[in-house]
Structure formats: C-alpha cells, structure tokens
C-alpha cells in the first residue's frame, strides 16, 4: 500500500490523463454527493414536518363530544354530547391503560379570543382550564415560575401560566410577570409561570395561550361541572388506538349514545399520525439511498471501465513486469490501489463539499422553513467512506484480474 514505486506509477498515469482522471473522479463524487445531500435534506425535511410533534407525547390522543346521528334510549339524533366531571371519574377509575388524563376547557370555544387586561393593556388570548397532567402530554418549557400544580386544582386557586405574546402585550419590556395580576373576563388571576416558546416564528399557539387551573376555570367562568374535551397519553406498552376505543365505549355508555354511533364522539390519535409520518420518511429514506447508491454504482462502473482502458494501454508494461518476476498479486494490488485511490479522492471531496453545503443551508434557511437543520449523522458519513473503499476494490478487481492474466510473451509482442 505504501510502496513508493507504485505511487509514482499511479501519479504518473494520472498526470498523463488529467481530463480522463478528472471525469472519472467526478462520476464517483457525484454519487457520494447525491447520498450526502439527499440524506441531509431528507433529515431536515423530517425535522421540519415533525417539529410540531416535538412538544407532544407521541403516545397521546384527544377525545371530544360531537352530535349524535342515531336515536338511543329515547334521545333523538342531533343531540350535542357534552362531558362532565362524572366522565372524568369514570375514565380515571376504569381505564387503567391511561398514564395521564387531562380534562380541558376553553373559554370562548376552539381558538376563541377573550378579553384579558392588565391596567390599560388589553389583548385577546386563548384561555384554557387545565390539569397539571397536561404538561406531561404537551411538554412545555417553563421559562419562569412554574406550571399549574395539584394544590392549585384542590384549592381552586386563581393563578395563571402565560405565553410569550401575553407577556409582550400586557406587560412592559423587561418587566417580571411572576406575582403580577391579569384580569380575564373580570376575574383576577396571579401569574405564576411563563411558557418558553418552542420557536420564535410568529406561532399563535402556546405563545398566545393562558393556562388556569381546571377547577378554578369551571367555578370562575360558570362552567359548572362541564368538560370540553380530554387529552390523554397511554403507558408505553399499550396502543393508543385501543385505549382510545375503550374510552369512547365508556363515554358512549355514560352519555346514552348508541354503541354504533361513530359520529357522536370525535377523536384524534397522535400516535397513529406519528407512525404514519415515520413510515413515510422511512420510505423516502429508502428511495434516497436507492437513488444515491444507483448513482454511485454508475460511477463505480465508470471507474472500472477506465481501469480496463488503463490495463489495455499498459499491457506491454505489465508483460515486461511479469517477465522480470512480478507476481500476479503485485499486478493486482497495483491496479486495485489505483482504483481505490481514484474513488477515495472523488468521494472524500464530495463528502466535504456536501457537508459544507448542508451546513450553509442550515445557517441560511429561515427558522419557520419546512427544512430544519439539514445534516447527516457521523454513521452515514463513515458508511459512505466505507462504501467508497468497497466500490474502489470492486471497480479495480476485474481489470486487475485481466492484467494478472496477461501473457508476458504476447504482451511484449503487442505494438
């Protein structure tokens, strides 16, 4: 491998055929560049699509009431299904597969704005009544203070956890909101926590949200024992779809809904959505590797063809070598070494260039773009280099065997 004479011959051949060598290297480089760039962009695309799952437990789901479509127990179709505290107690006692159950209410309905004031500052924000368990399902980072705790629930405390936009609108710049009061529909709440935004891209979700204790919400805003909907997560060993089905069955029975009425209770399975997206990206990843490896294979064939040409051009030289006592192994090692060298040079340059392009894209792309921080793992980079070595050996082995089979007498006679 480190025979000085062999390397002199290899570089001599390269100098004599600069253009041919350059095109051969480009063929290999393009295959590696395709693998690195496509895998990196695919990873970035997956991060962008699944970014919103980042704060949600992937083994979670949601259940809410809708309208009945089948008459049952004297009730006519078209009845609105509304949950209450008895449904919560039922689910807590009967569905042991639930790890966290978070009943929720929202003031003003889904994405409803509410008048929230502090002094002369006013804003319209989403106000949710929540349990502490909700932060186990929708995992939010608390920048200051704390989230709602069980003591808040038990004592019906008038406390609130606010989002970043609530802070920006209701409070002065650099003002600490913890311990201060805000007024929601003429009811005063003390701020005990500030939610740190997942990303600063104008998102109107958590940043425009105020969380208050669920029991306080029911009492302060005259909701009685009503429950708007449920967020839940299952234990890892249980399938969310099965847990969800058990919950819906119990809720139907408790609210006099026909067992076959599929529209009376709505649901959303985050685990199923996450698995479908993962399946999509697995297929996309396989396609990416197929395209990249196909391109790399085409480059390897190109190297093999070039090495065959080199062997043919050097047939007389190889014959002289053999007549002077060169072993078949020395001939094979020379050809394979040159093949591996060409593939490694092309592949290594393409690897560096691909990583630089991905790094540049990660810095230039806006935070809210669908592709987030495109990159490749060290395993992929190392695996690409291993593929190059294997590819170089494969590309050189057939021409090397052809060279080793050259008859010295026939080779010396060749013009």
C-alpha positions in Angstrom: 0.0 0.0 0.0 2.9 2.4 0.8 5.2 1.2 -2.0 6.8 4.4 -3.3 7.3 3.0 -6.8 3.7 2.1 -7.1 2.6 5.6 -6.1 5.0 7.0 -8.6 3.4 5.0 -11.3 -0.2 5.9 -10.2 0.6 9.6 -10.2 2.4 9.3 -13.5 -0.7 7.7 -15.1 -2.9 10.5 -13.6 -0.6 13.2 -15.0 -0.7 11.7 -18.5 -4.5 11.5 -18.5 -5.7 14.6 -16.5 -9.0 15.0 -18.2 -9.9 11.3 -18.1 -8.9 11.1 -14.4 -11.0 14.3 -13.6 -14.1 12.9 -15.3 -13.7 9.6 -13.5 -13.4 11.3 -10.1 -16.5 13.5 -10.9 -18.5 10.3 -11.6 -17.7 8.9 -8.2 -18.0 12.3 -6.4 -21.5 12.9 -7.8 -22.7 9.6 -6.3 -21.4 10.4 -2.9 -22.7 14.0 -3.1 -26.1 12.7 -4.0 -26.1 10.4 -1.0 -24.9 13.1 1.5 -27.2 15.9 0.1 -30.3 13.8 -0.3 -29.9 12.1 3.2 -29.2 15.5 4.8 -32.1 17.3 3.1 -34.4 14.3 4.0 -33.4 14.5 7.6 -34.0 18.3 7.6 -37.4 17.8 5.9 -38.3 15.2 8.5 -37.4 17.5 11.3 -39.5 20.3 9.8 -42.6 18.1 9.4 -42.3 16.5 12.8 -41.2 19.7 14.5 -44.7 20.3 16.0 -44.7 16.8 17.5 -41.6 17.8 19.5 -43.6 19.1 22.5 -46.3 16.4 22.3 -46.1 12.9 23.7 -46.3 10.7 20.7 -48.4 8.1 22.6 -51.2 10.6 23.2 -54.7 11.3 21.8 -57.7 13.5 22.2 -61.4 12.8 22.6 -64.3 15.3 22.4 -68.1 15.4 22.1 -70.0 16.0 18.8 -73.6 15.4 17.7 -75.4 12.0 17.7 -76.7 10.5 14.5 -78.6 7.5 15.9 -81.6 7.7 18.3 -81.0 5.8 21.5 -82.8 5.4 24.9 -85.4 7.9 23.9 -83.0 10.6 22.7 -83.4 11.8 19.1 -80.4 12.2 16.7 -78.7 15.6 16.6 -78.1 15.8 20.3 -74.9 17.5 21.4 -72.7 15.4 23.6 -71.1 17.3 26.5 -68.8 15.6 29.0 -68.7 16.4 32.7 -66.8 15.5 35.9 -68.5 12.2 36.1 -67.0 11.2 32.8 -63.6 12.1 34.2 -64.0 10.0 37.3 -65.3 7.1 35.1 -62.2 7.2 32.8 -59.8 7.6 35.8 -61.3 4.5 37.5 -62.0 2.2 34.5 -59.2 2.8 32.0 -56.0 1.7 33.7 -54.0 1.9 30.5 -54.1 5.7 30.7 -50.9 7.2 32.1 -52.0 10.8 32.1 -55.6 12.1 31.7 -56.1 15.9 31.2 -59.7 17.2 31.1 -59.7 20.6 29.4 -62.0 23.6 28.9 -61.5 26.6 26.7 -63.1 29.9 27.2 -64.9 31.0 24.0 -64.6 27.7 22.2 -61.8 26.4 19.9 -59.3 29.2 19.3 -61.7 31.7 20.8 -60.3 35.1 21.8 -61.0 36.5 25.2 -60.7 40.0 26.7 -57.7 39.9 29.0 -56.5 43.1 30.6 -53.8 44.4 32.9 -54.1 48.1 33.6 -54.5 49.9 30.3 -53.2 47.0 28.3 -55.7 44.6 26.6 -55.4 41.5 24.5 -57.4 38.6 23.1 -55.9 35.3 24.0 -56.9 31.6 24.3 -57.7 30.7 27.9 -57.6 27.0 28.8 -58.6 25.3 32.0 -56.0 22.6 32.6 -54.8 19.9 35.0 -51.0 19.6 35.8 -51.1 16.4 33.8 -51.5 18.4 30.6 -47.8 19.4 30.8 -46.9 15.7 30.7 -48.8 15.4 27.4 -48.0 18.7 25.8 -44.5 19.1 27.2 -43.9 22.9 27.5 -40.7 24.5 28.8 -41.3 26.9 31.6 -39.0 29.9 31.3 -40.0 31.5 34.6 -42.0 30.3 37.6 -44.0 27.0 37.3 -46.9 25.3 35.7 -50.2 24.5 37.4 -49.9 22.0 40.3 -52.3 19.8 42.2 -52.6 22.3 45.0 -54.0 24.8 42.6 -56.6 22.3 41.5 -57.6 21.3 45.0 -57.8 24.9 46.4 -59.3 26.4 43.3 -56.5 28.9 43.2 -56.8 31.9 40.8 -53.4 31.5 39.2 -52.3 31.6 35.5 -49.4 30.5 33.3 -49.0 32.7 30.3 -47.4 32.5 26.9 -44.7 34.9 25.5 -47.1 37.0 23.4 -49.3 37.5 26.5 -46.2 38.9 28.3 -45.3 41.1 25.4 -48.8 42.7 25.1 -49.8 43.0 28.8 -46.5 43.8 30.4 -43.8 46.4 29.9 -40.5 45.5 28.4 -38.2 43.7 30.9 -41.0 43.5 33.4 -41.1 40.3 35.5 -44.7 38.9 35.3 -44.3 36.4 38.1 -46.5 37.5 41.0 -48.4 40.1 39.0 -52.1 40.0 38.2 -54.1 39.9 35.0 -57.8 40.1 34.6 -59.7 37.5 32.5 -63.4 38.3 32.0 -63.4 40.5 35.1 -61.7 37.8 37.2 -58.2 38.5 38.6 -55.5 35.8 38.2 -52.0 35.9 39.6 -49.3 34.9 37.1 -47.2 32.0 38.4 -45.4 30.9 35.2 -44.2 31.9 31.8 -44.1 29.4 28.9 -40.9 29.5 26.8 -41.8 29.4 23.1 -40.6 26.3 21.2 -39.5 28.5 18.3 -39.8 32.2 17.5 -41.7 32.2 14.2 -44.9 34.0 15.0 -46.6 30.8 16.1 -50.0 31.7 17.6 -50.4 28.5 19.6 -48.7 28.3 23.0 -47.4 31.9 22.9 -51.0 33.3 22.8 -52.3 30.9 25.5 -53.1 31.3 29.1 -53.5 28.2 31.4 -55.5 28.4 34.6 -56.4 25.5 37.0 -59.3 23.4 35.6 -61.4 23.6 38.8 -60.9 27.4 39.0 -61.9 27.7 35.4 -65.2 25.8 36.0 -66.0 28.0 39.0 -64.8 31.4 37.8 -66.4 31.3 34.4 -69.6 29.5 35.4 -69.0 26.2 33.6 -70.4 24.1 36.3 -69.0 20.5 36.0 -68.7 20.7 32.2 -65.6 19.2 30.5 -64.8 20.4 26.9 -62.6 17.5 25.9 -59.9 15.2 27.0 -56.2 14.9 26.2 -54.5 11.7 27.3 -51.4 9.6 27.0 -51.1 5.8 27.3 -48.5 3.8 29.0 -45.7 2.7 26.6 -46.8 -0.9 26.5 -50.3 0.0 25.4 -51.6 1.0 21.9 -53.2 4.4 21.9 -55.9 3.3 19.4 -57.0 0.5 21.8 -57.0 2.8 24.8 -59.0 5.4 22.8 -61.6 2.8 21.8 -62.1 1.8 25.4 -62.5 5.4 26.4 -65.1 6.1 23.7 -67.0 3.0 24.6 -67.3 4.1 28.3 -68.2 7.7 27.3 -70.9 6.5 24.9 -72.4 4.3 27.6 -72.2 7.1 30.2 -73.8 9.7 27.9 -76.6 7.4 26.4 -75.0 7.2 23.0 -75.8 4.3 20.7 -72.7 1.9 20.5 -72.8 2.1 16.7 -72.9 5.9 16.5 -69.5 6.7 15.1 -70.0 10.4 14.8 -71.2 11.2 18.4 -67.7 11.4 19.8 -64.7 12.8 17.9 -61.1 11.7 18.4 -57.6 12.2 17.2 -54.8 9.7 17.6 -51.4 11.4 17.7 -49.6 8.1 17.9 -51.1 6.9 14.6 -50.3 10.2 12.9 -46.7 10.0 14.1 -46.3 6.4 12.9 -47.7 7.3 9.5 -45.3 10.1 9.2 -42.4 7.9 10.3 -43.4 5.3 7.8 -43.5 8.0 5.0 -40.0 9.1 5.9 -38.7 5.5 6.1 -39.9 5.1 2.5 -38.4 8.4 1.5 -35.1 7.4 3.1 -35.0 4.1 1.3 -35.7 5.9 -2.0 -32.9 8.4 -1.2 -30.4 5.7 -0.6 -31.6 3.9 -3.8 -31.0 7.0 -5.9 -27.7 7.7 -4.3 -26.4 4.2 -4.4 -27.5 3.8 -8.0 -25.6 6.9 -8.9 -22.6 5.7 -7.0 -22.8 2.3 -8.7 -22.8 4.0 -12.1 -19.7 5.9 -11.0 -18.0 2.7 -9.9 -18.8 1.1 -13.4 -17.2 4.2 -14.9 -14.0 3.7 -12.8 -13.9 0.0 -13.7 -14.1 0.9 -17.4 -11.4 3.4 -17.1 -9.2 0.9 -15.3 -9.8 -1.6 -18.1 -8.6 1.1 -20.6 -5.5 1.7 -18.4 -4.8 -2.1 -18.3 -5.1 -2.3 -22.1 -2.8 0.8 -22.5 -0.2 -0.8 -20.2 -0.4 -4.3 -21.4 3.2 -4.3 -22.7 4.5 -2.8 -19.5 2.6 -5.4 -17.5 4.1 -8.2 -19.7 7.6 -6.9 -19.0 6.9 -6.7 -15.3 5.8 -10.4 -15.3 8.7 -11.5 -17.4 11.0 -9.9 -14.8 9.4 -11.8 -12.0 6.4 -9.7 -10.9 3.8 -11.8 -9.1 0.1 -11.8 -10.0 -0.6 -10.3 -6.6 1.7 -7.3 -7.2 0.0 -6.6 -10.5 -3.5 -6.9 -8.9 -2.5 -4.8 -6.0 -1.2 -2.0 -8.3 -4.5 -1.8 -10.3 -6.7 -2.1 -7.2 -4.7 0.5 -5.4 -5.1 3.0 -8.2 -8.8 2.3 -8.4 -9.3 2.8 -4.7 -7.3 6.0 -4.8 -9.5 7.5 -7.5 -12.7 6.6 -5.8 -11.4 7.8 -2.4 -10.3 11.2 -3.8 -13.6 11.8 -5.6 -15.7 10.5 -2.7 -13.8 12.4 0.0 -14.0 15.7 -1.9 -17.7 15.2 -2.5 -18.3 14.3 1.2 -16.6 17.5 2.3 -18.4 19.6 -0.3 -21.8 18.0 0.6 -21.3 18.6 4.3 -20.3 22.3 3.7 -23.4 22.8 1.5 -25.7 21.3 4.2 -24.0 23.5 6.9 -24.5 26.6 4.8 -28.2 25.7 4.2 -28.8 25.2 7.9 -27.5 28.7 8.5 -29.3 30.4 5.6 -32.7 28.8 5.8 -35.3 30.7 8.0 -36.4 29.0 11.2 -40.0 28.5 10.0 -38.9 26.8 6.8 -40.1 23.3 6.1 -36.5 22.0 6.1 -34.8 22.4 9.5 -31.1 22.0 10.2 -30.3 19.5 7.3 -27.4 17.3 8.3 -26.1 13.7 8.2 -25.0 11.6 11.1 -21.4 10.5 11.5 -22.5 7.0 10.8 -23.7 8.0 7.4 -20.5 9.9 6.6 -18.3 7.0 7.8 -20.6 4.5 6.0 -20.1 6.5 2.7 -16.4 6.3 3.0 -16.6 2.5 3.6 -18.7 2.2 0.5 -16.1 4.1 -1.4 -13.4 1.6 -0.4 -15.6 -1.3 -1.2 -16.6 0.4 -4.5 -12.9 1.0 -5.4 -12.0 -2.6 -4.8 -14.9 -3.8 -6.9 -14.1 -1.3 -9.6 -10.5 -2.5 -9.8 -10.8 -6.2 -9.2 -11.9 -7.2 -12.7 -9.3 -5.1 -14.6 -6.7 -6.3 -12.1 -7.5 -9.9 -12.8 -7.4 -9.2 -16.5 -3.9 -7.6 -16.0 -2.7 -10.5 -13.9 -3.8 -12.9 -16.7 -1.6 -11.2 -19.4 0.9 -13.5 -21.0 4.4 -11.9 -20.9 5.3 -13.1 -24.4 2.1 -11.9 -26.0 2.3 -8.6 -24.2 5.9 -7.9 -25.3 5.0 -8.6 -28.9 2.0 -6.2 -28.7 2.5 -2.9 -30.5 
